Amino acid sequence: MAVQQTQALPPQYVEDLQKDLGTQLTALTAAPLDTSRFAPQVAGQDQAQQDAYTMATTQGQGIGAFSPYITQAGAYSGPQGYQGFMSPYQQDVIDATLSEYDTQAAQGLQGIADRAAMSGNLGGGREGVMRAQYQNKSDMNRALLQSGLLQQGFTQANQLANQAFGQQQALAQQVPQLYGADINTLRSAGAGQQSQAQAQLDATREANRLEAYEPYERLGFQQSGIASIASGAPGQYQSMVTPNPTPLQTALGIATVGGGLLGNYGDYRRGIQTT
C-alpha cells in the first residue's frame, strides 16, 4: 500500500528569515563573551578610610592613646608624688616668717629686762627664771609655727598632686575618645566616597553588560517576531537582562535562546506528516 506524505512548509520569506536568524546565531555564539567587562568589582578604600585605619592602628593615637597620661598619673601618686608641687618659695616664706617671729621674741625678752630694771631686779634670779620660761615657750611656739608652715605646704602640694592625678586620669579617657571621634568621622566620610565609587563601578558594569547582551536581545526579539509570523499568534518576548541575572541565570538564558531558535527552526522544516 502506498504511503502518501503531505508536508506543509512555511512561506519562503519566513524560511529566509529563519535561515538569516540561524546564520546570525551561529556567528554570535562562535566567540565567547568577554565577561571581564561586566565582572563584579569592589571599590577600594577611600583615602579617608585609609587615614582612619592608620590613625586607629598608630601607637599613641588609636592604640595606647591613654598610655602617656596613665604614666604621668603614676608619677603623681605614691609617697613622693607631692614633691613636684611643693612651692619653690616655701622656704623663703618660712625663713621670713621665722625671722619676724625671732624679732618679736627678742622684743619680748627686752621687755622682761626693762621691767626687771624698773623693779630693781635686773640681773637677779627672778629675771633669769622669767627669761628661761619665756624662752622655752618662745622656742616651742617657734617650732609649732615652723611645723605648721611645713604641714601647710605639704597639704597644699598633696592636694595639687591629687588634682593632677585626677586630671591625667580624665585625659586618659578623653583623649582616646577624641581620637576615636576623628577616626569615626574619617571612616564615615570615606565610606560615603567609597559607596559613590562603588555605584559608579556598578553603573559601568551594568552598561557593559547591557552592551554585551544587546545582540542576544535583538536575536531573541527577532525569534519572537518570526515565531509570531509563522504561527499567526501574537509573539511574546522576555528580556534576558532585566533584572540583573546571576551568572548561572545568564548562562541558562543564553542556552534557552539558542535551543529555542534551533528547535523552532526544526519544527518549521519538518512540517506535518499524514498517512
TATARA-V526155 format. One record per pair of residues at least 4 apart in sequence whose ideal C-beta (glycine too) atoms are under 7 Angstrom apart, sorted by the first residue. I is the first residue (numbers start at 1). GAP is how many residues later the second one is. Records with the same first field share a line. If there is no record, write none. Layout:
I: GAP + GAP
//
This chain:
3: 272
5: 268
6: 268
7: 264
8: 263 + 264
9: 262
10: 4 + 5 + 220 + 258
12: 4
13: 4
14: 4 + 212 + 215 + 216
15: 4
16: 4
17: 4 + 209
18: 4 + 208 + 247 + 250
19: 4
20: 4
21: 4 + 198 + 201 + 202 + 205 + 240
22: 4 + 243
23: 4
24: 4 + 195
25: 4 + 194 + 233 + 236
26: 4
28: 187 + 188 + 191
29: 229
33: 179
35: 4
37: 171 + 175
38: 167 + 170 + 171 + 174
40: 165
41: 160 + 164
43: 151 + 154 + 155 + 158
45: 4 + 5 + 145 + 149
46: 144 + 147 + 148
47: 4
48: 4 + 138 + 141 + 142 + 145
49: 4 + 137 + 138 + 141 + 142 + 145
50: 4
51: 4 + 135
52: 4 + 131 + 134 + 135 + 138
53: 4
54: 4
55: 6 + 7 + 124 + 127 + 128
56: 6 + 127
57: 5 + 6
58: 4 + 5
59: 4 + 5
60: 4 + 5
61: 4 + 118
62: 117 + 121
65: 110 + 111 + 114
66: 4 + 106 + 109 + 110
67: 4
68: 4
69: 4 + 99 + 102 + 103 + 106
70: 4 + 102
72: 96
73: 4 + 92 + 95 + 96 + 99
75: 6
76: 5 + 85 + 88 + 89 + 92
77: 4 + 88
81: 80
82: 4 + 72 + 75 + 76 + 79
85: 72 + 75 + 76
86: 4 + 67 + 71
87: 66
89: 4
90: 4 + 63
91: 4
92: 4
93: 4 + 56
94: 4 + 52 + 55
95: 4
96: 4
97: 4 + 48 + 52
98: 4 + 44 + 47 + 48
99: 4
100: 4
101: 4 + 41 + 44
102: 4
103: 4
104: 4
105: 4 + 33
106: 4
107: 4
108: 4 + 26 + 30
109: 4 + 22 + 25
110: 4
111: 4
112: 4 + 15 + 18 + 19 + 22
113: 4 + 9
114: 4
115: 4
116: 5 + 6 + 8 + 11
117: 5
121: 5 + 6
122: 5
123: 4
125: 4
126: 4
127: 4
128: 4
129: 4
130: 4
131: 4
132: 4
133: 4
134: 4
135: 4
136: 4
137: 4
138: 4
139: 4
140: 4
141: 4
142: 4
143: 4
144: 4
145: 4
146: 4
147: 4
148: 4
149: 4
150: 4
151: 4
152: 4
153: 4
154: 4
155: 4
156: 4
157: 4
158: 4
159: 4
160: 4
161: 4
162: 4
163: 4
164: 4
165: 4
166: 4
167: 4
168: 4
169: 4
170: 4
171: 4
173: 4
174: 4
175: 4
176: 4
177: 4
178: 4
179: 4
180: 4
181: 4
182: 4
183: 4
184: 4
185: 4
186: 4
187: 4
188: 4
189: 4
190: 4
191: 4
192: 4
193: 4
194: 4
195: 4
196: 4
197: 4
198: 4
199: 4
200: 4
201: 4
202: 4
203: 4
204: 4
205: 4
206: 4 + 38
207: 4
208: 4
209: 4 + 32
210: 4 + 31
213: 4 + 27 + 28
214: 4
215: 4
216: 4 + 24 + 38 + 41
217: 4 + 22 + 23 + 24
218: 4
219: 4 + 38
220: 4 + 17 + 20 + 37
221: 4 + 16
222: 4
223: 4 + 37 + 38 + 41
224: 4 + 11 + 12 + 13
225: 4 + 10
226: 4
227: 4 + 8 + 37
228: 5 + 6 + 7
230: 38
240: 13
241: 4
245: 4 + 5 + 8
246: 4
247: 4
248: 4
249: 4
250: 4
251: 4
252: 4
253: 4
254: 4
255: 4
256: 4
257: 4
258: 4
259: 4
260: 4
261: 4
262: 4
263: 4
264: 4
265: 4
266: 4
//
